[in-house]
């Protein structure tokens, strides 16, 4: 990625490109969005739309790629959190995990996503989930200046994982057949939003328990763990029962939605920039993350846990960079829960009075926040450990890390669309892209 010192030394055409990007109408991007798959250097081998591009593959420029990364995972200021909960009527609600505002929403302010991507030069991860912003809004009227600040945050939190494109074989089971001809092609940038479901599930369970709900194992028809002591103490109410399957489903849906929002941001921005590409599924997440490394397909190098109870291994994290709140990164779920609690109330936690926030009187608001009681931590641990012991992983019924969809960005081959499609198959931004963004005549 481009050295940060060069960001303020944009070429004249790049400054003009950023200005045009700032003026592009939102509604035009929304109604002009299409999956435009065919990029420079691609080939459809047969059929009525058979075509071989006359152009060489052209990778995205560093500026083009950086903007897509920033709109997908950029830090944009503070979010406002969940301000009230009935379980603590005299305090600020405790549900939010991070007050970092982003380009895409996250359920309850949990804020777990990161972004993997690959191009002709390597594989990378941008992880901004624990960044502390400086103001409520990071975007002013001057997009050029604001873009540099937002992009700089992404660059500072990007780690290069390899110096080659993701080795994802263009064959089943690593790709669905309709994607074989174009996915991860030379010249493309493949962007892969990823979420941490272990932290999302702990956040939802903390919300449920704090409001007195007894989590039920609906497979076994009994509470999730020994919850009778917490019912007797009044922490939980036996009249309030929540099926664990529903909570798991809520967490999975929440992760998928926030990752899809990231993808949609990038796809809408492609229209404004005049880039081709699409949001799609049909790639094997296990192959991408590295489940088949022992067969020579390295993927992204994530850690997997295997168990005889599962058909597929469980991705749990990227060591030292993006780790789930569960074993093997913690000896048990007690330790994972304690880390979860620390991220809320610890010395650098979201609710610690010395941690900045979006309010005028952040210290005063946070000073009256009560940390979780020992009994509450015990209850959350009991539930979490039960899930882990029953299924051998956390969460129990789906993968620790979630990656439901992908964005590919390419330089569009407009000749292909001129040859086969009606007028209007691409926007004026696509027709003008080479001149505006790449400085070509």
N, C-alpha and C positions, 0 to 999 in steps of 0.2 A: 504494500500500500504506500501511497505517496507520503514523503516526509512532511511532517506537520509544518515545517518552516516554509515550504513552498506553497502552502494553501493560499496565502495572501498575495502570491505572485501569479495570479491566474493569467492565462493568455487572453487577449482581447475577445476572441470568440467565446471563451468560457464565461466571461463576465456578462456578455450579451445573452448567452444561453441561460444563465441563472435568472437574468431579468425576465426573459420570455417565460421561463418556468413559473415565476412568481405571478405572471399575468394570465396564466392558462385557466380558463373557466372550469370550476368544479363540475358543473352539470355536463359540460362537454366531455370531460374525462369519464364521468359515470355512463352517459349514454353512448359514448364512443368506445367503451371497453369491449374488446373482443379477444378471443384466444387466437393470436396470430403466431403460428408455430414456425413458419418457414423463414429461416435466417440465412444469411450469407454462408455459402459453402455447403449447404445441405442438399440432399437428394431424396426424392420420392422415386423408387426404382421402377414402378410399374403402375398400371391402371390408367384411368382417364385423366388423372392429374399428375402423371409421371413428369418429372422435371429435374434437371440437374442445374444447380446454380452456376452461373458464369463468374461469380465473384468468390474471392478467397474468404475464409472465415475471418471475422474482425472482432477481436475481444473488446469488451466494454473498456472505455477509458477509466482511469482511476477516479476521476470526478463523477462520471456516470455511475460507476459501481458504488462509490461512497454515498451518493444521494439515496440510492435504493436501500442501502444498509441503514442509513439514518432514518428514513421514513418508516422502516420496519421496526427498528428497535431503539430509536433515538430517545434521549432524555430531554424533555421539553419543559421542565419546571416541577413544581409541586402538584400532586393531586390533593383532593380535599378529604379523602378517606370516607369511612362510614361514620357519620358524626354522632349517632345516637343508637342505643340499644336498650330494650326494656329491662334487661338484667342488671344494668347499672344506671338507673335513672338520673343520678346526680353527677355522673362522670361522663367524660367522652367515651364513646364505645371503643372496645378493645379489639375489634375484628380485623382492622387493617394491619397488614404485615409490613407494608412499605408505603411511604408517602411520596415516592418518586413518581412524577408525572411522565407519561410516555405518549408516543404517537399512536399507540393502540391501547384500548382499555383492557384491564384485567379484573377478574371477578373478585369483589371485596377488597381490592387493593392488595391482593396477594403478591402479584408482580414476579412470577417465577420464570418467564420466558427468556431464552437466549436465541442467537441466530447462528447457524452453521452455514457456510457457503464454500463454493469451489469454483475455480476458473482454470485457465491454462497454466497458471503459475503456482497453484497450490491449493491447499485446504485450510480453512480458518474457522474460528469461532469468535463472535462478538458477544460478550457477556457484560451487560450494564445493569444487572438486576439489583446490585447493592450500591449504586452510585447515589450520592447525595447532591441534589441540585442547589442552585444559588438563589433562585427567585421563583415566583409563581409562574411566570412565563418566560421562556428563553427566546421567543420569536417576536421580532419587531417588524417595522415596515420594510427595512432593508434586508431582503432575503439573502443577498450575497454575504453580508456580515453574519447574519444569524445562521445560515447554512454552514459557514466555516466553524462556528462554535459548536453546533450540534454534531457535525461530522468529526470534529476534533475529539469529542468525548467518545464517539464510537471507535475511532482509531486507537485512542489510548487504552481501550479495553478490548482490543482484538489480539488474539494469539494465533500465529501461524502454526498449523499442526503438521504440514508436510509441504514439500516444494514441487508437488505434482498434482494433477487433477485427480479427483476422487476416482479410484479404480472400481467403478461400478459396471460390471459386464453388461453389455447390451443383449441380454438373453434372459429368458425365464430361468429361475424364479426371481431374479433380481429386478426385472422390469416386466410390466405387462406388455403384451405384444403390440398394442397400438402406439406405444412410446418408444419402441426400439430404434426407429429411424431418426429420432430427434432429441431424445433426452440426454442431457450431459454431453452434448456434441461439442467439438472443438469450436472455440470462439464464444461459447455461451458462458453465462454465470448462472449457476444453480444455487438457489437460496433455500434454506431448510430451517424454518422456525421450530424450536424445540421447547417443551415445557416440563417442569418438575412436578409430577402428580403427587409425590410423597408430601411435599410441603403444602400443596393445595388441599389434600385430604386431611392433614393435621389441622389446617386452618378451619375447614368446615366442621371437623369434629369438635374443635375448641368452641366454635360458635354454638353448636348443638348442645354440648354439655353445659355451657355457661347459662343456657336458657332452660336447663332442667330436663333435657331429653334423654331417655334411655335408648341407647343404640341396640337394635335387635339383629341377631343373626337369623335372617329369615330362612336360611337353609335348614338350620337346626331348630328353629322355633324357640330360641332362648336369648337372653341378653348376651351382648358381646363382652365376655369376661364375667368375673365375679363383681357385679355392680350392686349387690344387696347392701353392703356397708354404706355406699354413697346414697342409696335410696333412704336408708334409715336416718342418715345425718341430715337429710333434706336438700343435699346438693342436687339430686335427681328426683324427678317425680314419676312414679310408676304409671301415672295416667298419660304421660307424654312419651310416646314410643316412635322411633324413627327406624325404618328398615335400613340395614347397612347397605343393601343393594341399591337403594335409592340414593343414599349419600355418595356411594361410589359413582353412580351414574351422573349425579350432579357435578362431581369433581371432574370426571372425564369430559362431560359436555362443556364445562367452564374452560378447561384447558384447550379443547378443540376450538372453541369460539375465539379465544384471545389470539391463538396462533393463526386462525383464519383471518382475523382482523389485520394482523401484521402482513399477511400475504396480500390481502386486498389493498392495503395502503400502497404496497410496492407495485401492484398491477395498475392501479389508478395513476400512479406517478409515471409508469411506463407510457401511458397514453399522452401525458403532458410532455414527456421528453421525446416522444417519437420512437421509442424502442419497441421491438417485437417481443413476444413471449406470452406467458400464460400462467395461471394458477391451476395446478393439477395434482392428482394422486397417482397411484399406479407405479410407485417405486417401493421396493422392499426396504422398510426402515431398518430391519435387522442387518441387511447387507450394507446399508449406508453407514450404520454406526459401528460395524466391525464384528458381527457375530460369526462370520465365516473366515476370520483371520487365519485359523488353522488350516484352511483350504487355499490360502494364498490370496484371499480377497481382503485387504487390510481395512477398508472402510475408513472411518474417522478415528479409530483407535479407542473407542469407549470400552469401559469395563462391563462384562456380563457375568451374571450368576446363573448357574445351571442347577436343576433339581429334577429328580426322576418323576416328580409329579407333573411336570410341565412338558409340553411338546417343544416349545421354543424357549430359548434362554431369555433372561430378564435384563435389559440394560439399566444400569444403576448410576452411571456417571462417567465423567472424564476426569481422571485423577488430578487433583490439585486445581482444577479449573471450574468444573461444573458437577457437583456431587449431590446425590440424593440424600434426603434425611432418613436414612435407614442403613442397616448392615449391608455391605461390609465396611462402610465408612464410619459406623458407630458400632460398639460391641453389642448393643441391644437397643430396643426401642426406647428404653428409659433415657439413655444418653441422647438419642435423637430428639426426644421430646424436650429435654433440657436445653438443647441447642435451639430448638424452635422457640422456646420461652425466652431465651437470651436474645434472640433476634427482635423480640418485642420489647422486653424490659431490661435487658442488659445495658452495660455502659455505652454501647454504641447502638442500642436498640431504637426502634421506631418511636417508642413512648418514653424514652429516657429524657429528662428535662434538659440535658445538655445537647441533645440532638436537635438541630433546627427543624422547622416545620412551616406550614403555609400560613399560620395565624399571626396576627399582630402581637399577641401575648402567648407565644409558644410555651415559654417556661411555666407560666401560670396554669395553662391548660394541662400540661403534662405533669405538673407537680401533684395534682390531685388525682392522678391515675393510680389505682391500686394494682400492684402486680398479682399474678395468679397465686392463689394459696397453695400450700403444700398438698392439701387434700385434692384440689383441682388437678394438680400435676400428677398425683397418684392415679386419679380416675382416667385422665387422658392416656397415661402410660398403660394402665390395665387394658384399655380398649385397643390401643395400638399394638401392644405385645400379643394380644389374643389374635388379631388379624395376621400378624407376622407368623406366629406359631402355627396357625391353621393352614396358611397358604404357602409359607416359606418365603414370602416377599411382602413388600409394602409399597403401594396398596395391594390388596389381596387378589382382585379379580381382573386387573389389567396391569400393563407395564408401568414401572416406576417413572420412566421418561416417555413422553408422548410426542409424536411427530406425525400428524395426520395428513399434511399436504406440503406442496413445494411450489416455488416460483422459479421459472426459467426466464432469463432475459437475454435477448439476442439483438444484433443489428438486423433489421428486417430486409429481406430481399424483395423490394417492391416489384421487380420485374416478374416474379412468379405470380403475384396477385394481379398485375396488369394482364398477364397471359390468360388467366382462367376466370377471374371474378369480375362482377359488375363494377362500374364506377362507384367509388365510395367505400371500397373494401378496406381502405386505411385512411387515417386522418392526415390533414395537412402537416401536422407535427412529424409524422412519419416521412412524408415526402421531403420535408425540409431538414430532417435530422442531420444528415451528413454535413450540410452547410453550417447549420447552427451549432452543433455540438462537437463535430470533428474538424471543423475548419476547412472542409473540402470545398472546392469550387464546383 
